[in-house]
Amino acid sequence: MANILLVEDSTDIRDVVNAVLKPEHDVTWVSSLAEAKSLVDDNGNRRFDLLIMDIDLPDGDGVEFFSKTKESLEAMGTGTIFLTGTNTVPTRIRSFTLGALDYIPKPFDLVEFHVRVNAKLKNRTEPARTPVQNVLRQGPLEIHLSRQQAFDTTEDTPTQLDLTPVEFRLLLLFVQNSGNVVSREKILDTVWGQTAHVSARCVDHHVCGLRKKILRSGGRIESVYGVGYRIEI
């Protein structure tokens, strides 16, 4: 049996989560970040195996809370799953970058939710994974994942690149696949998500904008006819 802290302002969701998890686990419910913080800061008197939390809460943002309490949660051995109606690509990227175990959008299937929670709890007993790298460096480019900012370091003082959210996600995807061709299908799925309807011209437009902004750093984004794009730095 695991000790689970649920941070959720909806009593309806609370009742659903309790119905799914309470037969197997001990679930403690709070409806605000302030209440959650008091439990996390309880000097280890109450240990939780898992934190399940919403993002859009009455007294703040769940991702910001997670960012600020990461060290305390890790010290307790507490993993975090977001259960939320906020389902944007930037929020999902930041959540996983910070170290979230899972991100489950509402509405959710009860059976799938049960399986995913238990799978993450099981994984917590296995050897810890290598922490997610927060800064990626490729040539003179430096990408800060949690801040979603990119810098050109060709000069002594790094210069922040003025990227749009889409351009940042494109750059991250290209750098993570540096030297390899990234297909249009992978670009659409990773940058816009499977449910988005984006034209090829729209993709080209954003890539063109990114190409101009990294030109000074020596980075080149090549078009591979009929396939996608490849970055060379």
C-alpha positions in Angstrom: 0.0 0.0 0.0 1.3 3.4 -1.0 0.7 6.8 0.7 -0.6 9.2 -2.0 -1.2 12.9 -1.7 -3.9 14.2 -4.0 -4.0 18.0 -4.6 -7.3 18.7 -6.4 -9.9 21.4 -5.9 -12.7 19.5 -7.5 -14.6 17.2 -5.1 -15.9 15.3 -8.1 -12.4 14.3 -9.2 -11.5 13.6 -5.6 -14.3 11.1 -5.3 -13.3 9.4 -8.6 -9.6 9.2 -7.6 -10.6 7.8 -4.2 -12.9 5.2 -5.7 -10.1 4.0 -8.0 -7.1 4.1 -5.6 -8.4 3.8 -2.1 -9.0 0.1 -2.1 -5.3 -0.4 -2.6 -3.7 2.8 -1.3 -3.9 5.4 1.4 -5.0 8.7 -0.2 -4.8 12.1 1.5 -6.7 14.9 -0.2 -6.1 18.6 0.0 -7.7 21.3 -2.2 -5.0 24.0 -2.3 -1.3 24.4 -2.8 -1.0 26.0 0.6 -2.3 22.8 2.3 0.0 20.7 0.1 3.0 22.8 1.0 2.4 22.4 4.7 2.5 18.6 4.3 5.6 18.7 2.1 7.3 20.9 4.6 6.3 18.8 7.5 10.0 17.9 8.2 9.5 14.3 7.0 6.9 13.5 9.6 4.5 12.4 6.9 6.0 10.6 3.9 4.2 10.3 0.6 5.2 7.8 -2.2 3.3 9.8 -4.8 1.9 13.3 -5.4 -1.1 13.5 -7.8 -1.9 17.1 -8.5 -3.9 19.4 -10.7 -2.3 22.4 -12.3 -5.0 25.1 -12.3 -5.6 25.5 -8.6 -7.3 28.3 -6.7 -4.1 29.6 -5.1 -1.6 29.0 -7.9 0.0 26.9 -10.6 0.7 23.3 -9.9 3.8 23.2 -12.1 5.3 26.2 -10.4 4.6 24.5 -7.0 6.3 21.4 -8.3 9.3 23.4 -9.5 9.7 25.1 -6.1 9.2 21.9 -4.0 11.2 19.5 -6.1 14.1 19.1 -3.6 11.7 18.5 -0.7 9.7 15.9 -2.7 12.9 14.1 -3.9 14.2 14.0 -0.3 11.0 12.2 0.7 11.2 9.9 -2.3 7.9 11.3 -3.7 7.1 11.0 -7.4 4.7 13.4 -9.1 1.9 12.8 -11.5 -0.1 15.7 -13.0 -3.8 15.0 -13.4 -5.1 18.1 -15.1 -7.4 19.8 -17.6 -4.5 22.0 -18.7 -3.2 20.0 -21.7 -0.8 22.2 -23.8 2.4 21.1 -25.3 4.6 23.7 -23.5 3.1 22.7 -20.1 3.6 19.0 -20.8 7.2 19.6 -21.9 8.0 21.7 -18.8 6.4 19.2 -16.5 8.5 16.3 -17.8 11.6 18.4 -18.0 11.2 19.2 -14.3 10.9 15.5 -13.6 7.2 14.6 -13.5 6.6 10.9 -13.7 3.5 11.2 -15.8 1.0 13.7 -17.2 -2.7 12.6 -17.4 -5.2 15.0 -19.1 -8.8 15.2 -18.0 -11.2 13.7 -18.8 -9.4 10.4 -18.2 -10.2 6.7 -18.4 -10.5 5.1 -15.0 -8.9 1.8 -15.9 -6.0 3.5 -17.7 -5.5 5.9 -14.7 -5.4 3.0 -12.3 -2.8 1.2 -14.4 -0.6 4.2 -15.0 -0.5 5.2 -11.3 0.3 1.6 -10.2 3.0 1.4 -12.9 4.7 4.6 -11.7 4.5 3.4 -8.1 6.1 0.1 -9.1 8.9 1.9 -10.9 9.7 4.0 -7.8 11.0 0.8 -6.2 13.4 0.2 -9.1 16.9 1.9 -9.4 16.6 5.6 -10.0 16.9 6.9 -13.5 19.5 9.4 -14.5 18.2 12.9 -13.8 16.8 14.8 -16.8 19.5 17.1 -18.1 18.3 20.7 -17.6 20.7 22.4 -20.1 21.5 21.1 -23.6 24.6 22.4 -25.4 25.2 21.9 -29.1 28.1 23.9 -30.5 27.5 27.6 -29.5 23.8 27.0 -28.7 22.7 26.5 -25.1 19.2 25.4 -24.4 17.7 25.8 -20.9 14.8 23.4 -20.7 13.0 24.5 -17.6 13.2 28.1 -18.5 12.4 27.4 -22.2 15.1 29.8 -23.3 18.0 29.4 -25.8 21.3 31.3 -26.0 24.0 32.0 -28.5 27.3 31.7 -26.7 29.6 32.7 -29.6 30.5 35.8 -27.6 31.9 36.1 -24.1 28.4 37.2 -22.9 25.7 34.7 -24.1 22.9 36.3 -26.1 19.3 35.1 -25.6 17.6 34.1 -28.8 14.3 35.8 -29.3 12.3 32.6 -30.1 8.6 32.0 -30.2 7.3 29.0 -28.2 7.0 27.0 -31.4 10.5 28.0 -32.5 11.9 26.9 -29.1 10.2 23.5 -29.4 11.5 23.1 -33.0 15.1 24.0 -31.9 14.9 21.6 -29.0 13.7 18.8 -31.3 16.4 19.5 -34.0 19.2 19.7 -31.4 18.1 16.4 -29.8 18.3 14.9 -33.2 21.4 16.8 -34.4 22.8 15.5 -37.6 19.8 13.3 -38.3 16.8 14.1 -40.5 13.7 14.9 -38.5 10.6 13.9 -40.5 7.6 16.2 -40.9 5.5 13.7 -39.1 7.7 13.8 -36.0 7.8 17.6 -36.1 4.0 17.7 -36.2 3.6 15.2 -33.4 6.2 16.6 -31.1 5.8 20.4 -31.6 2.1 20.7 -32.3 0.7 17.4 -30.9 -1.3 14.6 -32.6 -4.6 16.5 -32.4 -3.4 19.7 -34.2 -4.2 20.4 -37.8 -1.1 22.2 -39.2 -0.3 22.7 -42.8 3.1 22.0 -44.4 3.3 25.7 -45.2 2.9 26.6 -41.6 5.7 24.2 -40.6 8.0 25.8 -43.3 7.1 29.2 -42.0 8.2 28.5 -38.4 11.4 26.6 -39.6 12.3 29.6 -41.8 11.9 32.0 -38.8 14.1 29.7 -36.6 16.7 29.4 -39.4 17.2 33.1 -39.5 17.5 33.4 -35.7 20.3 30.8 -35.3 22.2 31.9 -38.4 24.6 34.1 -36.3 25.6 31.1 -34.2 26.6 29.1 -37.3 23.7 26.7 -37.1 22.2 25.6 -40.4 18.8 23.9 -40.9 18.7 22.0 -44.1 15.6 21.0 -45.9 15.6 17.3 -47.0 13.2 17.1 -49.9 10.2 15.0 -49.3 11.3 14.0 -45.8 11.9 16.9 -43.3 14.7 18.9 -41.9 18.2 18.4 -40.4 20.2 20.8 -38.2 24.0 21.1 -38.5 25.9 23.1 -35.9 
